Amino acid sequence: MKKHISLLAAAIMTAATVAAQIPSEYSVAPWHGFSQSAVTYSLDDLTSKQLPVAVPLFDKYGVKVSLNVVTTWVKPNEWPLLKAVLKNGHEVTSHTVHHKNMSMLSPEEFEMECRESQRIIKQYTGSECVTLVYPYCASGHKEISSKYYISARCCSKHIEPHTPADMFDISSVGVGLESDVNKAEEFNKWVDDGVSQKGWCTFLIHGIDDDGGYSPIESSELEKHLAYVTKNPDKFWVATFAQISKYIIERNALTIREMKKGNKITVIVGCKAQSPLTKFDEPITISRQLPQGCTTAKANAKNAKVSDGKITMDVVPGKTYKIACK
Ligand SMILES: [Zn+2]
């Protein structure tokens, strides 16, 4: 009995932090599309087959990834390729300027690695860079990384819960020869664990096939795994590190107000989180119970659909939507 009470208390606390300003008729999806878990592929160091082999393979399955670049290691001919990859929806993440162990740096050096890598990526690609990947998974001065980034990745080999304890210490699971995650089934086991924990599984990838990179994986095994993940969108929401970081921040700070007039509902979506670093405009999936006497409805929102007496749709903070009941 006692156990039940504490579980219930935990559930109430979670609901209170997540849905503080959400009317009771609404639910906010823990992960986009009400998928049961989230998955990110995070590729370090721009090893030589990441752009020519891995990215086309991910593209074949419609999967967007995060490429974590050390700005002094990027060859001049690779910047235009990275720009094209960004345009295609992938992310270019900072893996610092020099790939030093950040935990050994003075605050001034640490800040330079954060600031300059971000500035150089923006200069060469024209796109914002809002997430950081620590070299050697050594984090150091988080109060400085948070001045420049919304989240940062380490590699403590666990599934992150639906709301991570620390956005500047997000776990990842290393794969390849130096790890025990090599075969498609071993990748699949991790994402299945992500589903049972309703959490976020990030894979840390270095070398691809025989490209000479650290801890290589076989692209054929990766492909078998991608076929599994992309066949199950109800289980897995696959997105970049930045997209998922933004989703977590937004959904936990989401506000919904509504106005009802006749058979029309106006839905006003806001977000209490603000940042000078980026706009919180990642689409969030919500659902609303249909009002009594309303059997079906339409909404001017992306992916709007009705099932089980609810309308589900994607909303962006700062925007207003209309639901029309029939
Ligand atoms: Zn690295």
Residues whose N, C-alpha, C, O or C-beta is under 5 A from the ligand:
A	BS01	ZN	D44 D45 P135
